[in-house]
Amino acid sequence: MDLEKIDKEVRKALKLIRKGYQKDYIMEKIKPIEFSKEKVYEMAKCRIKAKEKFGEMAEKLFFDEEGLRYSTPPIVAEYRAKRLKCKSIADISCGVGIQLSYFAKLSKAIGVEIDEDRVKMAKLNAMVFGVDVEIIQGDALSNEIFEKIDADCIFSDPSRKEKEEKRTFETLFPNPSKVYELYSKKTGNIAFELPPQMKREEIKLQGEKEYTSLNFRLNRLALYCGDLATCNISAISLPSEERITNEDEKIEIGKGEAMDLLYEVDNTIIKANLLPNLVGKLSFNGYILHEDKKRVLLTSSNDYKSAFLRKYEIIKICRFNFSEINKELKKLNAKKATLRFSIEPKEYWKIRNKIEEGLKGEKHYYIFKVNDLAIISSPS
């Protein structure tokens, strides 16, 4: 494939999109080089969307809509490649090949993808990254493909529906159970990327369940089987790579009143059920101030540092009343007040505008809600 010619056509479509031209006009101006005109247009649109996940690198990469939706962010892909570094690794559902390219930086890598266009995109992306990979088109569960794979480690990030009420192995393609049944004949070192919201009881295979936080937000759930597993449950925070496992010391803490400092807990820890291990590892001396389905707040007078905690100094506590909060913010020389409590998205700015009404100061505060109290705080 001619990377330069294909990239030129995608860039042409991208330039016309940014100038505001309609799709029909753009389709007349571009050429079908290796891909249909429709796919060239789709790849151009995806480069715009990809900037949030891939930054300036997005301008060089190749995605379709589904490939972009499930592409691994660079920080996660780099970490996963380090975690699975070995002599040879096979990514048997490689999509547009972002994770595959990161694997190839540290290990000999082979990719399998069933969709013809994504095979071509994966090859182009490998060229962009400057790595050497072999990519095979086909069904990873077929005997034909299975016979071609010879690797120390198998990795699978199965495709899934964009939205569904319940995530199960049966709705993933390829089904992880079938992948394990087949490829464990060659190696027990098999890793999967699973939907991060999948319930624990739906994970039908034994192994380490690793919840990944990217910039304080649950981003990935990996399952490591065989010798790849180091514990039962873990959480990793990226980019710091701070790690908590179910084998870390546990401390059970109770509820208590607000002290000097407030700590917001990364929801990744809650999803992984590792809060007792986090506070145990930190030797945390304090209490749970608040907990609900979306947020857990801790409080202490001691200073703790962890990528899984956001620390705030408690400045003022008052009744949770918009006018009273507003009055206290004015006294505190506030300009902005970010709301950090459960609220319907459509109501967020309506309530925030009420709380910020008439603020003319310089400082930025964060408002937490604990029962019928508002906690006005500042990042510490």
N, C-alpha and C positions, 0 to 999 in steps of 0.2 A: 504493500500500500504506500501511496505517496502522501506522507504526513503534511508536507508543505502545501500541496494542492488542495487537500481536503480542508485543512485549517483555513486557507485563503477563502474558500467558499463559505465556511461557517462564519468567518469574520465579516464577509460581505453582507450576509443575512443579518448579523448582529448589528452592524452599522446602520442598516436600513430600518431595523426595529427601533433603534434608539432615536432615529430621526422622525419616527412616528408614522411611517408608511404602513398601509394596510397589508395583510397577509397575502392577498391575491396579487398585489403589485410586486411584493418581494419574491413570490414564487416564480414570477416571470423573469426575474433578474438573476436567479441562481441556477447552478448546473447540478445535475445528479451525478456527483463523483463518488463512486463506491457505495453511496447511500442514495435513497430516493430524495427528491426535493423536499418532501414532507418531513423526512428525518433530519435533513440539514437544517431546516427551519426550527424543528424541535430542539436540536442540539444548540442552536444559537440562543433560543429562549432560555434554555437550561443554564447557559453560561451566566446569564443575568441573575438567575435564582441562586446559583452556586456560590456567589460571592460571599454570602453570609457564612457558609460552612468552610469554604476553601480560600477566602481572601483573594488576593491578586492572582493566585495560581489558577483560579477558575477561568481566567481568560485564555488558558492554554489547553484545558482538559475537555474531554468529550463525554457527554451524558445524554441519555433520554430521560423522560420524566420518572419512570420507575427506578432507573439506575441511579439517578440523583437522590431520590427519596431515601434509598437504603445505602447509599455510599457512606463509607466510614470516614469520619472527620480525621484530618491528618494526625492530630495528637493521639487519638485513640489507635489509629492504624500503626503508628510508630511504636506505641507501647505494646500492642498485640504482637507485632513482629519480633520485638525483643523477648516477650514472654514465651513465644513459640519457636525461637531460634533453634535450628537443628541443621543436619546435613541437607535434607530435602523435605519440602512440604508441598502438599497438593491442596489447592483451594478449589473444591469441587462444585462450588456454585458461586463463581467469581464475579458475576455481574459485569460491570464496566471496568473492573480490574484495579480499583484504587488500593484495596487491601493487598491484593496480589502483588502489586508493584512494590509496596513496602516490605512484603515478605521477601521479595527478590533482592532487596538491598542487603539482607543478612543471611539468606538461605537460598539454596537452589530451589526454584519455584516452578510449579506447573499449574495451569488453571483449566477448569472445565466450565463451560457455559452452554446452555441449551439454545439460547436465542442468537441467531446469526448476526444481527446488527450489534448486539452487545459484545460478541466475540471480536468484531472489528474495532469497536470502541476500546475494548480492553487492550488490544494490540497497539492502538494509537496512544493510549495513556501510558503504556509501558515505554513507548518511544519517547514520550514527553519526559518521563522520569529517568530515562537513560538506563533502563535495566533490561536484562536478557531473560525472557520468559517463554515457555511453550504454552500455547492455549489451544485446547481441543474443543470443538463444537460437538455437543451431544448430551444425552441424559446420563448423569453420573451414576444412576442406579442400573444402567444397562450392563450386561456382561461385556459388551464390546468396549465400553469405556473403562470398566473395572479392570479388565485385563491389561490395559495400557498404563495404569497407575502403579508406580513403584516409588513410594515415599516413606520416610520415617514418621511423618505426622500428617494427619488429614484434618483439614479445616472446612467447615461448611457454615455459610451465612445464608440460610434458606429464604426464599422469597415468601411474601405473605400479603394478605389483603390489607389495603390501606386502613380500613376500619372494620372491626368485628367485635361483637359483644364479649366473646370469650376466645382467648388465644390457646390453642392446643397444638400438639405435634401433628395431628391429623390435618390441620389447615395450613401447615407449612410445606413448602416444596423445595427440595426433597425432604420428606419426613425424616427427622433425626433418628427415630428408632430404626427405620429401614437402612439409613446410612450406616448406623453403628452395626447392625446385624451383618451387613455386607462387608464393610471395610475393616471390621475387627478381625476378619480372617487374615488380614495383612499386618495390621498394627493395632495395639490397644490405645495408642496415643492419638485420640481424636478430640477435636474441640469444635464447639458450636457457638454461633452468635444467635441468641434467642430474643424474642420480644421482651423488653425490660419490664413490662407490666404483667408478664405471664405469671400465674399463680404457682406457688411452689409445688402443689400437688399435681400439676399438669406436666411437670418435668419428669419424664418416665425413665430416665437413665441416671445411674449413679455417677457422682463426680463432684468436683468443686464448682459451686455456683458463685461466680464473681460479678458483683454489681459495680458498674463503672460510673463514676461521677465526672462530668466534664464541666469545669467552671461552676461547681456547686449545684449541679443539676443532674438527675439520673439520666444517663444516656445509653447505656448498653448493659446487657446481661450475657455473660459468657458461661459456658459449661465446659469444664476441662475433665476429660475422662482418662483412665489409666494412670500412667506415671506422671501425667501433666498435673494431676490434682495434688495440692499440698495441704488441703483442709476440706471441711464440708462447705462452709460459707465464708465469703470474703467481700470486702468493699475496697475499691481503689479510687483515689481522688487524683484526677489529672488536671493540670500538668505536674503537680507536686510529687505524685506517685506515693503519697502516704497511704498505708494499708492497715486495715483492721480485719481480724479474722475471728471466727467463733472459738479459736483456741487462746485468744488473749484473755487475761484475767477479767472476770465479770464483777461488777459492783451494781447492786440494785439500789436505786435512790428513790426516795419518796417525793411527794409534793410539798411545797413550802412557799413562803411569802417572798416577794421581790427583795433582792439584796442590792449590792452596788452595780453589778454587771449582769447583762442579759446575753445569753448565747443562743443563737438560732442554729438548729441542727440541720445539716444537709439531709434532705429527704431520702437520699440513697441509703443512709444508715438505718433509717426507719424501715424502708422497704426490705432491707436485708436482715432485719431484726437483730441488729448488732449494737443497739444503744448501750446495753449493760457492758459490752466489751469495750466500747469507745470510752465510757467514763471510767472503766476499770484501768485501761491502759494509761489514761491521763491522771489517775488517782484524783478524780474530780471530787471536790468538797463543795457540795451545794445541793440544789433541789430541782425538781421538775416544776417549772412555773406554770406551764400550759401545754396541753397536747390535744390535737384533734387529727382528723384524717390527712390534713395538708401540712401541718406545722407542729413541731415540738420546740418549746423554749425552755432552756435551763437558766438557772440563776446562781450566782456565787459572788463572793467578795474577792476571790482569788483570780489571778490572771492565768489563762490557759491558751496555748497556741495549738491549733489543729486546722488542717485544710477542710475538715468536716464541720467546723464551727465558724460562725460569723459573730464577732464580739461587738457589743454595744455598751456604752456607758448610760445608765439610767439617769436622766436629767430631772424628770418630773413625772409624778403620777397624779392623775385627776380622774374625775368621773368621766365615763365614756359618753360625752355629750358634745355635739359638734361645736356649739357656741362656746362651751367651756374650754375645749381643746384649742379653739381659735384664740381665745383670750390668753391662754398660757403661752401659746406660740408667739404672740405679739410681745409679751413680756420677755421672751427669750431671744428677741431680735431675729426671728425666723423669716426666711424667704420662701422655702419650700418644705413640704411635708410628705414624704413617701409613705403610703399605707402598706403595712405588713400584717394584714389579717385577712381572713377568708371573706371574700366579697364577690358578688356577681360581676363579671367583666364589664357589662353594660352600665353598672352602677358606679364603677370605680371613679371616673372623672367627675361625675355628679357630686359624689361625697367629698372627693379631694378638693374640688373647687369651693365647697362650703367651708371646709377646714382651713383652706388657704386664703379665704376672702380677706382682702385688705392688708395682707402681709407685705411689709416694705423693708424688711431687714436684710441680713446677709447670710444667715446660717441655714443649713439643710438638716432637718431632723427626720426620724423614722418613728411612725406611730404603730404600736402593737396594742392589741386588745386582749385583755385577760379578764374573763368574766364581765363585770360591769365597769371595769377600770381601763383607762387609756394610759399606756406607758410611752412617754415621750423620751426618745433616746437618740444618741449620736454614735456613729461608728467609732470604735476605739482601737 
